[in-house]
Structure formats: structure tokens, C-alpha cells
């Protein structure tokens, strides 16, 4: 046999030998990885099932506090502020002083009808009836 063929056969045999060694080294790790993957899959499925059950038993999730990102649910104390639907937890809800300042910025000149002007005045009276430093907080629903 000529030397080129012998070189090829030796190289192929060496490659097969090294691949066999690699497989022998890697097989225990593959087995461990398969077992770990199976355990992780089972744990993820169990966690997913638990979340689904918890959602069924949980009050309605309304969103999260715009300031601290605390999840807010129906029945929690907090406030819904602005037409944009901003939610705040009780701790980060605005004070009546802040709401009164916003009310005053709206001004009395921009109303299309007498009833909307009267509503604006009543809102201001309601805001003034509270301690300015207390929080505008109620049970969310």
C-alpha cells in the first residue's frame, strides 16, 4: 500500500480513537445533563401550574404602581390618577395638596358648559375638604 493511503488510514483510525475517548469522557456529563433537564422541566411545569391556580384564586390584577412597580390588585389601597390610567400604591399616591395644585392649574376658563364648570368647582371643594398632606387613597376595584 502506498504511503498516502497509509497516512489517510492512520489519521482516520486516530480520529476514531479520539472520538471514542471523547464520547467516554462526555457520556457521564450528558447523562447528568439529561437528568437535570428533566428535573428542571418538571419544576417549570409545576411552577406554571401553581401560577395558573394562584391566578384563579387571586383578585383581579389591575397593574402596577407607576413609582415602585408594586403589583396592584382589586382590594388593595392606592389611587388611580389621570385619564392615562396611572396607578399608585398607597405609599406613592398623590397628596390632596398636589391634587389641589393640579386642579388650580386647570383653571376656570377652559370649560365648554356650565355643568362642566360646576363639576370643576365641586371637585375643588372636595379636595379642599381634606387635610392637604394626607394621601388620596382608596380601595382599588
N, C-alpha and C positions, 0 to 999 in steps of 0.2 A: 504494500500500500504506500502511496506517495505521502510525503511529509505534510502536504496541505490538508489532506483528508485526515491524517492522524491528529494534526493540530486541532482541526474542527471537532473531531470526536472527543478529544481530551477536554476541550473547552466546554462542550455540551455536557459531558459527564461531570465536570467540576461545577457547572451551573446547577445541574440536577442535585448534586450532593449538598451544595449551599442552600438551595431552596428547601430541601428536606430538613436541614438543620434549622433554618428559619421557621419552618412550619412547626417543628418540635418545640422551639422556644416560644412561639406565639400562641400555640393552641391553649395552654392554660389561661392566658390573658383573654383570649377570645371567649372561652367558657365563662370566665368571671364577668366579662362584659355582657354576654347574653343574659346571665342571671341577674346582673344589676339592672339591665334594661327592662327585663320582665318585672322586677320589683318596682322600678320607677313607673312603668306603665300602669301597674296595679294601683300604686299610690296616687297617681294622677287621676285615674278613673274614680277612685274612692273620694278624692277631694272634690272632683267635679260633681259627683252625686250628692255630696254633703252640701255644696254650694246651691245646687238646684233645690234640695229640701229646705235649706235655710231661706232661700228666696221665697218659697211658697209660704213659709211661716212669718216672714218679715213684713213690717209695714211698707207702704209704697216708698220707694227711693225717689226723692224729689230732685236731688242734685247734690252739689257740694258748696261749702262756704267759699265765696269769692276771695276771701282773705287767707284762710288757713287750709283750705281744701278738705275740711272735715266733711264726711258724708252726712247728708241731712235726710231724715225720713219723716213721713207723716207722723205727727205726735211730738216731734222734737220742738224745743223752743228756739226761735230765731225770727228772722224777718225776711220778707220778700219785698225788694225795693227796686223800683223803676219799672218802666214798661218793657225793659230788656229781659226781665225775669231774674235779676240778680238775687241770689240767696245769701244770707249771712247767718252764721251761728249766733247764739245769744251773746257770746263774748264780743263778737265783731259787728253786731248790729249797730246802726247809727243811733246817736242820741237825739232826743227831741230838739235840742238846740240846733243840731245840724239840719234836721228836717225843717225846722222853722226858717233857718237861713236859706235853704233851697226854696221854700215856699215864698219867701220875700223876694228872691231873685226872679221868680216867675212874674211878679208884678201884677198889677190890676188892669193893665191896659190891653192885654192880648186876648181877651175873651170874645167869642163870637156871639154869645147870647147872655141875657140877664141870668138865666138859670145856671150857666157855667160859671158866671161871676159869683153868684150866690154860693155855689158849691166851693169855689175857691176861698171865699170868706169863712165858710163853716169849717173848712179844713184848717185854716189858720187859727180859728177859735179853739178847735180841738187840740191842736198842737200846743197852744199856749196854756191849756188846762193841765199840762203835765209838768213835772219837775224837769227843767231843761237838761240836767245832767243824767237823767235816767235813760235807759235804753228803750228804743222802740222794738219791743219783743212780744211775741205772741206764739201760741201753739200753731205750728205749721200744719197744713192739711192738704 
